[in-house]
Amino acid sequence: MTFGDALEALKAGKKVTRAGWNGKGMYLWLKQGITITADMCHDTMLKEVATKNGGTITGLPTICMFTHDSCGYKAVLTGWLASQSDMLLDDWEVIHE
């Protein structure tokens, strides 16, 4: 499927992957926007931002990737960005669980 199809699948709450990705088990999902409260923050910078904004701040939706770090450990990348290849190739797939 196309990148556009993959975006629509993400918006529908599905996980997607590319057949051409080097790492096995990698996939994307859409993290929905939320209201972040200062008391839920473990990140000191985010807590400060929420506190200075009256105790809450809007967390915008973002595409996240389940991947691996440079040492091969499972990791999550928040704010994944598509490459030219990601956008132009038609090897996108929905993950059916």
N, C-alpha and C positions, 0 to 999 in steps of 0.2 A: 504494500500500500504506500501511498505518497506521504510526505511530511504533513500536508494539510489534513489527510485522513488521520494521521497519528495525533495531531492537535485536537481534532474533534473527539477522538477516543479518550484523550486525557480529560477533556472537558466533561465527558460522560462518566468519569470516575474510573477509567480503566488504566492498567499499566501497559506501557509500550516499550519495545526494544527494536534494535536494528540487527538484522542477520550479519551485517558487515562489521560490527564492533568486535575489536580484538578480545576484550575480556568477556569471559563467560559469566552469565548470571546478571549482567548489567541491565537495568531498566529505568524508566522514568515514571513519575507520577506527578499529579498536580496537587500541591498542598494548598488548600483553600485559605482565603483570607480570614483573619481572626482579630478580635480585640485583645491586645496584650495588656495585662495589668502588671504593675510594678512588683507586686508580691509573688507573681509566678516566674519572675526572671532570675535565672542563675548567671546570666551574662551581665557583668557589672555595668558595661556601657549601655546596654539595652534598658537595664533597670533605671539608670540615670535619665535616659531619654524619656521613658514612660513617666517617671516621677516629675520631671520638669514640665511634662505635658498635662499635668493634673492627675496623674496616677494611671493613665491608660494611653496607649498608642495603637494605631491601626497597623496590623501586619498584613501586607498585600499578598495576594496569591502569587505563588512561584512554582516553577517546575523544578523538582528535585530528582537527583539521580542516585540510585543504589549502585555503588561501584566498589573499587578497592584502592587503598592508598599505595604509596610508592614501595611499601614493604609487603604488599599483598594482603593486608588485613581488610576486612569488610569496612566500608565507609559510606557516608552519605554526603553528597555535594548539593548544597542548597543554592538555587539560582543558576541552574544549568543553562548554558547558551549553546544553540545549534551552530555547527560549522557549515561551510558551504556544501560539503558532501552530505551532511545530515539533511539539509534542506532540499537538495537536488536528486538524491537517490530514492528509489522506490522499494527499498528492502525493509520497510517498517512492518512490524508485526504486533498484534495485541497479545498480551500474555493471558492465557486462559488457565485459571487455577481451579 
